[in-house]
Amino acid sequence: MRYLLVLILLMPSTALSQVNAEAFRGGDLKGGFSSQVDLSFGYLSGNVKQTYWDSELRFDYLSESNAKLNETSHHVFFVGSWGRGEAQGKPYKDNLFSHLRWVHLWDTNAGTEYFLQTQYDEFKDLRQRSLAGLGWRHEFWLISTLLAYGVGTMLEYEDIMSTSQTQLVVRSTNYVSASIKKT
C-alpha cells in the first residue's frame, strides 16, 4: 500500500488529467440514431450578481450486429459541453469539451475504436488540449455485467496558458470497465 501511495504522489500531473471516455458510452441504446441536448441559464442577484450558461450535446448512432449475416456492429457517438459563468461582470468559468468516438466491433467480442477530442478550460490554465487516437477493444458478458478492456495510442497536443508551453506527445491509453445491465 505504501508503494502505491508513493507512486501516486510521484505520478506526473498530466497523467491525472486523463478523461474517462468510458463514462460517455450510452447506456441502454437501441439501434439507430439518438440525440440529447441540455441547456441551462441562471441569474442570481444578491450581494453578488452572477450569471451562468451551460450546454451539453450528445449524438449516438448504433448499428446492431447480426452474426447470422456476418455483420459487424458500429457505435459512433459525440459528446460536447460548454460552460461560462460570470460574477460581478468577471468570468469565473469558461470551458469547452468535445469527444467523438467510433467503435467498430468486427466480431461479437473484439474490435477497434478511433477517437478525437478537444477541450479548453481557462480556469484550469488550459488553452487547448486536443488528441487523436486509436485502439483495440475487447468486451464480454459475465452474467448481467458487460466487462470491457482496451489499449491504444494517441497523439496529444497541449497548450498551457501560464507557461506558454506547448507539447506534442504520443501517449498510451488503456481502460477496464464494468457495466451492470438493469433488469
Accessible surface in RSA format (square Angstrom, percent):
REM  Atomic radii and reference values for relative SASA: ProtOr
REM  Chains: A
REM  Algorithm: Lee & Richards
REM  Probe-radius: 1.40
REM  Slices: 20
REM RES _ NUM      All-atoms   Total-Side   Main-Chain    Non-polar    All polar
REM                ABS   REL    ABS   REL    ABS   REL    ABS   REL    ABS   REL
RES MET A   1   184.09  95.3 141.40  93.6  42.69 101.6 126.62 107.7  57.47  76.1
RES ARG A   2   200.10  84.0 196.35 100.1   3.75   8.9  74.97 102.5 125.13  75.8
RES TYR A   3   191.32  89.3 186.65 106.2   4.67  12.1 139.34 104.7  51.98  64.1
RES LEU A   4    93.16  51.9  88.03  63.0   5.13  12.9  91.14  64.0   2.02   5.4
RES LEU A   5   102.52  57.1 100.80  72.1   1.72   4.3 102.13  71.7   0.39   1.1
RES VAL A   6    78.36  51.6  77.81  70.4   0.55   1.3  78.36  68.1   0.00   0.0
RES LEU A   7   109.61  61.0 107.32  76.8   2.29   5.7 109.40  76.8   0.21   0.6
RES ILE A   8    79.20  45.1  75.15  56.0   4.05   9.8  75.15  54.1   4.05  11.0
RES LEU A   9   132.00  73.5 102.91  73.6  29.09  73.1 105.68  74.2  26.32  70.8
RES LEU A  10   138.35  77.0 112.36  80.4  25.99  65.3 115.97  81.4  22.38  60.2
RES MET A  11    65.23  33.8  50.03  33.1  15.20  36.2  45.04  38.3  20.20  26.8
RES PRO A  12    88.57  64.5  77.50  70.6  11.07  40.2  88.57  73.1   0.00   0.0
RES SER A  13    88.34  74.7  75.93 101.3  12.42  28.6  46.42  98.8  41.92  58.7
RES THR A  14    37.61  26.7  35.42  35.9   2.19   5.2  30.58  41.1   7.03  10.6
RES ALA A  15    41.73  38.4  27.04  41.7  14.69  33.4  30.61  43.1  11.12  29.5
RES LEU A  16   120.11  66.9  89.16  63.8  30.95  77.8  93.06  65.4  27.05  72.8
RES SER A  17    52.20  44.1  34.03  45.4  18.17  41.9  43.78  93.2   8.42  11.8
RES GLN A  18    79.49  44.5  56.67  41.4  22.82  54.3  42.57  90.6  36.93  28.0
RES VAL A  19    52.16  34.3  27.41  24.8  24.75  59.6  31.52  27.4  20.64  56.0
RES ASN A  20    98.63  68.0  82.68  79.9  15.95  38.4  40.56  97.6  58.07  56.1
RES ALA A  21    15.28  14.0  11.53  17.8   3.75   8.5  11.55  16.3   3.73   9.9
RES GLU A  22    28.85  16.6  17.52  13.3  11.33  27.0  12.70  24.6  16.15  13.2
RES ALA A  23    76.87  70.7  38.36  59.2  38.51  87.6  51.08  71.9  25.79  68.3
RES PHE A  24    47.05  23.5  44.43  27.5   2.62   6.8  46.96  28.5   0.09   0.2
RES ARG A  25    45.52  19.1  29.30  14.9  16.21  38.6  25.11  34.3  20.41  12.4
RES GLY A  26    22.04  27.2   0.00   N/A  22.04  27.2   7.05  19.4  14.99  33.6
RES GLY A  27    71.15  87.7   0.00   N/A  71.15  87.7  40.83 112.1  30.32  67.9
RES ASP A  28   101.03  70.8  70.85  70.5  30.18  71.4  34.67  81.6  66.37  66.2
RES LEU A  29    50.88  28.3  31.13  22.3  19.74  49.6  32.57  22.9  18.30  49.3
RES LYS A  30   167.11  81.5 153.52  94.2  13.60  32.4 115.92 104.3  51.19  54.5
RES GLY A  31    42.61  52.5   0.00   N/A  42.61  52.5  12.82  35.2  29.78  66.7
RES GLY A  32    28.36  35.0   0.00   N/A  28.36  35.0  23.72  65.1   4.64  10.4
RES PHE A  33   172.42  86.3 139.75  86.6  32.66  85.0 140.10  84.9  32.32  92.5
RES SER A  34    52.84  44.7  40.87  54.5  11.97  27.6  46.94 100.0   5.90   8.3
RES SER A  35    74.06  62.6  41.13  54.9  32.93  75.9   8.32  17.7  65.75  92.1
RES GLN A  36   100.77  56.4  93.36  68.2   7.41  17.7  33.33  70.9  67.45  51.2
RES VAL A  37    87.54  57.6  60.74  55.0  26.80  64.6  60.74  52.8  26.80  72.7
RES ASP A  38    64.21  45.0  59.33  59.1   4.89  11.6  27.26  64.2  36.95  36.9
RES LEU A  39   138.38  77.1 104.52  74.8  33.86  85.1 105.71  74.2  32.67  87.9
RES SER A  40    56.07  47.4  43.09  57.5  12.98  29.9  43.78  93.2  12.29  17.2
RES PHE A  41   124.03  62.0  95.69  59.3  28.33  73.7  95.69  58.0  28.33  81.1
RES GLY A  42     9.35  11.5   0.00   N/A   9.35  11.5   9.35  25.7   0.00   0.0
RES TYR A  43   118.95  55.5  93.59  53.3  25.36  66.0  76.62  57.6  42.33  52.2
RES LEU A  44    97.59  54.4  95.21  68.1   2.38   6.0  97.59  68.5   0.00   0.0
RES SER A  45    77.34  65.4  39.44  52.6  37.90  87.3  21.10  44.9  56.25  78.8
RES GLY A  46    59.14  72.9   0.00   N/A  59.14  72.9  38.13 104.6  21.01  47.1
RES ASN A  47   157.58 108.7 122.69 118.6  34.89  84.0  33.15  79.8 124.42 120.3
RES VAL A  48    75.50  49.7  66.43  60.1   9.07  21.8  66.46  57.8   9.03  24.5
RES LYS A  49   115.03  56.1 112.91  69.3   2.12   5.0  57.69  51.9  57.34  61.1
RES GLN A  50    49.04  27.4  48.43  35.4   0.61   1.4   2.06   4.4  46.98  35.6
RES THR A  51    27.01  19.2  26.77  27.1   0.24   0.6  23.18  31.1   3.83   5.8
RES TYR A  52    67.21  31.4  67.21  38.2   0.00   0.0  28.08  21.1  39.13  48.2
RES TRP A  53    82.89  33.3  82.89  40.1   0.00   0.0  66.59  35.5  16.31  26.5
RES ASP A  54    44.02  30.8  40.60  40.4   3.42   8.1  19.70  46.4  24.33  24.3
RES SER A  55    28.09  23.7  26.15  34.9   1.94   4.5  14.92  31.8  13.17  18.4
RES GLU A  56    99.56  57.2  97.26  73.6   2.30   5.5  21.48  41.5  78.08  63.7
RES LEU A  57    63.55  35.4  59.62  42.7   3.92   9.9  60.92  42.8   2.63   7.1
RES ARG A  58    43.35  18.2  43.31  22.1   0.04   0.1  29.31  40.1  14.04   8.5
RES PHE A  59    99.72  49.9  98.93  61.3   0.79   2.1  99.05  60.1   0.67   1.9
RES ASP A  60     6.21   4.3   3.46   3.4   2.75   6.5   3.14   7.4   3.07   3.1
RES TYR A  61    75.07  35.0  74.43  42.3   0.64   1.7  41.67  31.3  33.40  41.2
RES LEU A  62    35.07  19.5  34.53  24.7   0.53   1.3  34.53  24.3   0.53   1.4
RES SER A  63    24.08  20.3  18.22  24.3   5.87  13.5  22.63  48.2   1.45   2.0
RES GLU A  64   111.21  63.8  94.94  71.8  16.27  38.7  50.09  96.9  61.12  49.9
RES SER A  65    57.95  49.0  35.59  47.5  22.36  51.5   8.56  18.2  49.39  69.2
RES ASN A  66    56.39  38.9  51.93  50.2   4.46  10.7  13.12  31.6  43.28  41.8
RES ALA A  67    81.62  75.1  50.73  78.3  30.89  70.3  58.03  81.7  23.60  62.5
RES LYS A  68   198.60  96.9 161.17  98.9  37.42  89.1 113.59 102.2  85.00  90.5
RES LEU A  69   119.39  66.5  96.26  68.9  23.13  58.1 101.12  71.0  18.27  49.2
RES ASN A  70   137.34  94.7 119.40 115.4  17.94  43.2  28.71  69.1 108.62 105.0
RES GLU A  71    87.22  50.1  71.96  54.4  15.25  36.3  30.36  58.7  56.86  46.4
RES THR A  72    43.95  31.3  32.85  33.3  11.10  26.5  24.66  33.1  19.29  29.2
RES SER A  73    18.44  15.6  17.86  23.8   0.58   1.3   8.24  17.5  10.20  14.3
RES HIS A  74    51.17  28.0  50.67  35.2   0.50   1.3  31.83  32.8  19.35  22.5
RES HIS A  75    22.60  12.3  22.05  15.3   0.54   1.4  11.10  11.4  11.50  13.4
RES VAL A  76    52.02  34.2  50.92  46.1   1.10   2.6  50.92  44.2   1.10   3.0
RES PHE A  77     1.30   0.7   0.00   0.0   1.30   3.4   1.30   0.8   0.00   0.0
RES PHE A  78    57.78  28.9  57.46  35.6   0.32   0.8  57.46  34.8   0.32   0.9
RES VAL A  79    16.03  10.5  16.03  14.5   0.00   0.0  16.03  13.9   0.00   0.0
RES GLY A  80    10.85  13.4   0.00   N/A  10.85  13.4   7.71  21.2   3.14   7.0
RES SER A  81    40.09  33.9  34.88  46.6   5.21  12.0  22.82  48.6  17.27  24.2
RES TRP A  82    87.88  35.3  85.04  41.2   2.84   6.7  75.57  40.3  12.31  20.0
RES GLY A  83     1.44   1.8   0.00   N/A   1.44   1.8   1.34   3.7   0.10   0.2
RES ARG A  84    64.42  27.0  64.42  32.8   0.00   0.0  18.41  25.2  46.01  27.9
RES GLY A  85     0.00   0.0   0.00   N/A   0.00   0.0   0.00   0.0   0.00   0.0
RES GLU A  86    43.48  25.0  42.72  32.3   0.76   1.8   2.10   4.1  41.38  33.8
RES ALA A  87    29.16  26.8  25.35  39.1   3.81   8.7  25.42  35.8   3.73   9.9
RES GLN A  88   112.81  63.1  85.70  62.6  27.12  64.6  41.53  88.4  71.29  54.1
RES GLY A  89    63.61  78.4   0.00   N/A  63.61  78.4  30.67  84.2  32.93  73.8
RES LYS A  90   153.52  74.9 151.94  93.2   1.58   3.8  95.41  85.9  58.11  61.9
RES PRO A  91    54.56  39.8  42.20  38.5  12.35  44.9  42.20  34.8  12.35  76.8
RES TYR A  92    83.59  39.0  67.69  38.5  15.90  41.4  65.15  49.0  18.44  22.7
RES LYS A  93    53.87  26.3  52.35  32.1   1.52   3.6  31.50  28.3  22.38  23.8
RES ASP A  94    21.91  15.3  21.84  21.7   0.07   0.2   0.00   0.0  21.91  21.9
RES ASN A  95    41.74  28.8  41.74  40.3   0.00   0.0   9.04  21.7  32.70  31.6
RES LEU A  96    64.78  36.1  62.46  44.7   2.32   5.8  63.05  44.3   1.73   4.7
RES PHE A  97    29.91  15.0  29.13  18.0   0.78   2.0  29.13  17.7   0.78   2.2
RES SER A  98    22.42  18.9  22.18  29.6   0.24   0.6  11.46  24.4  10.96  15.4
RES HIS A  99     2.44   1.3   1.43   1.0   1.02   2.6   2.25   2.3   0.19   0.2
RES LEU A 100    75.76  42.2  74.22  53.1   1.55   3.9  74.22  52.1   1.55   4.2
RES ARG A 101    14.71   6.2  14.34   7.3   0.37   0.9   0.54   0.7  14.17   8.6
RES TRP A 102    97.08  39.0  96.58  46.7   0.50   1.2  93.92  50.1   3.15   5.1
RES VAL A 103     7.36   4.8   6.62   6.0   0.74   1.8   6.62   5.8   0.74   2.0
RES HIS A 104    39.85  21.8  39.85  27.7   0.00   0.0  30.22  31.1   9.63  11.2
RES LEU A 105    21.78  12.1  21.08  15.1   0.69   1.7  21.08  14.8   0.69   1.9
RES TRP A 106   114.61  46.0  96.64  46.8  17.97  42.2  92.60  49.4  22.01  35.7
RES ASP A 107    78.86  55.2  63.82  63.5  15.05  35.6  40.44  95.2  38.43  38.3
RES THR A 108    98.82  70.3  75.95  77.0  22.87  54.5  62.57  84.0  36.25  54.8
RES ASN A 109    49.31  34.0  49.31  47.7   0.00   0.0  10.29  24.8  39.03  37.7
RES ALA A 110    10.64   9.8  10.64  16.4   0.00   0.0  10.64  15.0   0.00   0.0
RES GLY A 111     0.00   0.0   0.00   N/A   0.00   0.0   0.00   0.0   0.00   0.0
RES THR A 112    34.58  24.6  34.58  35.1   0.00   0.0  32.75  44.0   1.83   2.8
RES GLU A 113     4.29   2.5   4.29   3.2   0.00   0.0   0.50   1.0   3.78   3.1
RES TYR A 114    88.93  41.5  87.11  49.6   1.82   4.7  55.78  41.9  33.15  40.9
RES PHE A 115    15.12   7.6   9.01   5.6   6.11  15.9  11.42   6.9   3.70  10.6
RES LEU A 116    99.92  55.6  98.80  70.7   1.12   2.8  98.86  69.4   1.07   2.9
RES GLN A 117    13.47   7.5   6.50   4.7   6.97  16.6   3.80   8.1   9.67   7.3
RES THR A 118    47.73  33.9  47.69  48.3   0.04   0.1  37.69  50.6  10.04  15.2
RES GLN A 119    31.71  17.7  30.16  22.0   1.56   3.7   1.07   2.3  30.64  23.2
RES TYR A 120    65.82  30.7  64.81  36.9   1.01   2.6  48.06  36.1  17.76  21.9
RES ASP A 121    17.81  12.5  17.81  17.7   0.00   0.0   3.72   8.8  14.09  14.1
RES GLU A 122    72.93  41.9  63.14  47.8   9.80  23.3  19.22  37.2  53.71  43.9
RES PHE A 123    99.06  49.6  65.88  40.8  33.17  86.3  70.54  42.8  28.52  81.6
RES LYS A 124   160.46  78.3 134.20  82.3  26.25  62.5  87.97  79.2  72.48  77.2
RES ASP A 125    47.71  33.4  44.80  44.6   2.90   6.9  26.91  63.3  20.80  20.7
RES LEU A 126    20.10  11.2  19.68  14.1   0.42   1.0  19.68  13.8   0.42   1.1
RES ARG A 127   118.21  49.6 105.87  54.0  12.34  29.4  47.47  64.9  70.74  42.9
RES GLN A 128    71.73  40.1  71.73  52.4   0.00   0.0  13.53  28.8  58.19  44.1
RES ARG A 129     5.19   2.2   4.72   2.4   0.47   1.1   3.50   4.8   1.69   1.0
RES SER A 130    28.20  23.8  26.71  35.6   1.49   3.4  24.58  52.4   3.62   5.1
RES LEU A 131    12.81   7.1   5.73   4.1   7.08  17.8   9.67   6.8   3.14   8.5
RES ALA A 132    43.74  40.2  40.04  61.8   3.70   8.4  40.33  56.8   3.42   9.0
RES GLY A 133    11.95  14.7   0.00   N/A  11.95  14.7   5.36  14.7   6.60  14.8
RES LEU A 134    99.69  55.5  99.68  71.3   0.01   0.0  99.68  70.0   0.01   0.0
RES GLY A 135     9.16  11.3   0.00   N/A   9.16  11.3   7.83  21.5   1.33   3.0
RES TRP A 136    90.52  36.3  89.75  43.4   0.77   1.8  81.60  43.5   8.92  14.5
RES ARG A 137     8.07   3.4   8.07   4.1   0.00   0.0   0.00   0.0   8.07   4.9
RES HIS A 138    42.50  23.2  42.50  29.5   0.00   0.0  23.98  24.7  18.52  21.6
RES GLU A 139    27.27  15.7  26.51  20.1   0.75   1.8   1.93   3.7  25.34  20.7
RES PHE A 140    72.70  36.4  69.34  43.0   3.35   8.7  72.70  44.1   0.00   0.0
RES TRP A 141   141.11  56.6 115.03  55.7  26.08  61.2  91.69  48.9  49.43  80.2
RES LEU A 142   103.32  57.5 100.95  72.2   2.37   5.9 101.80  71.5   1.52   4.1
RES ILE A 143   170.07  96.8 129.57  96.5  40.49  97.6 142.70 102.8  27.36  74.3
RES SER A 144    42.41  35.8  38.81  51.8   3.60   8.3  22.80  48.5  19.61  27.5
RES THR A 145    27.79  19.8  27.79  28.2   0.00   0.0  11.18  15.0  16.62  25.1
RES LEU A 146    37.13  20.7  36.31  26.0   0.82   2.1  36.31  25.5   0.82   2.2
RES LEU A 147    43.42  24.2  43.42  31.1   0.00   0.0  43.42  30.5   0.00   0.0
RES ALA A 148     2.02   1.9   0.82   1.3   1.20   2.7   0.93   1.3   1.09   2.9
RES TYR A 149    84.65  39.5  84.65  48.2   0.00   0.0  57.70  43.4  26.94  33.2
RES GLY A 150     1.33   1.6   0.00   N/A   1.33   1.6   0.02   0.0   1.31   2.9
RES VAL A 151    88.36  58.1  84.05  76.1   4.31  10.4  86.24  74.9   2.12   5.7
RES GLY A 152    18.96  23.4   0.00   N/A  18.96  23.4  11.77  32.3   7.19  16.1
RES THR A 153    60.11  42.8  59.76  60.6   0.35   0.8  53.27  71.5   6.85  10.3
RES MET A 154     8.80   4.6   5.77   3.8   3.02   7.2   4.74   4.0   4.06   5.4
RES LEU A 155    86.28  48.0  81.66  58.4   4.62  11.6  81.68  57.4   4.60  12.4
RES GLU A 156     2.38   1.4   2.34   1.8   0.04   0.1   0.12   0.2   2.26   1.8
RES TYR A 157    69.83  32.6  69.42  39.5   0.41   1.1  48.91  36.8  20.92  25.8
RES GLU A 158    11.27   6.5  10.94   8.3   0.32   0.8   0.15   0.3  11.11   9.1
RES ASP A 159    15.31  10.7  15.31  15.2   0.00   0.0   0.00   0.0  15.31  15.3
RES ILE A 160    47.93  27.3  47.93  35.7   0.00   0.0  47.93  34.5   0.00   0.0
RES MET A 161    51.83  26.8  41.83  27.7  10.01  23.8  15.76  13.4  36.08  47.8
RES SER A 162    88.01  74.4  45.36  60.5  42.64  98.2  47.70 101.6  40.31  56.5
RES THR A 163    76.92  54.7  51.53  52.2  25.39  60.5  58.89  79.1  18.04  27.3
RES SER A 164    85.30  72.1  62.84  83.9  22.47  51.8  34.48  73.4  50.83  71.2
RES GLN A 165   117.35  65.6 112.39  82.1   4.96  11.8  31.87  67.8  85.49  64.8
RES THR A 166    78.02  55.5  51.51  52.2  26.50  63.2  19.38  26.0  58.63  88.6
RES GLN A 167    67.36  37.7  59.78  43.7   7.58  18.0  30.71  65.4  36.65  27.8
RES LEU A 168   116.47  64.9  87.19  62.4  29.29  73.6  87.19  61.2  29.29  78.8
RES VAL A 169    45.86  30.2  40.64  36.8   5.22  12.6  45.86  39.9   0.00   0.0
RES VAL A 170   113.32  74.6  85.29  77.2  28.03  67.5  85.29  74.1  28.03  76.0
RES ARG A 171    55.90  23.5  49.22  25.1   6.68  15.9  18.78  25.7  37.12  22.5
RES SER A 172    91.36  77.2  68.25  91.1  23.11  53.2  39.54  84.2  51.82  72.6
RES THR A 173    39.00  27.7  32.72  33.2   6.28  15.0  13.18  17.7  25.82  39.0
RES ASN A 174   105.22  72.6  83.92  81.1  21.30  51.3  13.35  32.1  91.87  88.8
RES TYR A 175    44.96  21.0  34.32  19.5  10.64  27.7  42.94  32.3   2.02   2.5
RES VAL A 176   130.68  86.0 101.85  92.2  28.83  69.5 101.85  88.5  28.83  78.2
RES SER A 177    23.81  20.1  16.25  21.7   7.56  17.4  20.86  44.4   2.95   4.1
RES ALA A 178    67.66  62.2  36.07  55.7  31.59  71.9  36.07  50.8  31.59  83.7
RES SER A 179    62.21  52.6  56.31  75.1   5.90  13.6  32.58  69.4  29.63  41.5
RES ILE A 180   134.46  76.5 110.38  82.2  24.08  58.0 110.38  79.5  24.08  65.3
RES LYS A 181   115.27  56.2 104.44  64.1  10.83  25.8  55.56  50.0  59.71  63.6
RES LYS A 182   173.43  84.6 153.58  94.2  19.86  47.3 102.95  92.7  70.48  75.1
RES THR A 183   171.60 122.0  95.99  97.3  75.60 180.2  95.96 128.9  75.63 114.3
END  Absolute sums over single chains surface
CHAIN  1 A    12339.3      10237.1       2102.2       7913.2       4426.1
END  Absolute sums over all chains
TOTAL         12339.3      10237.1       2102.2       7913.2       4426.1
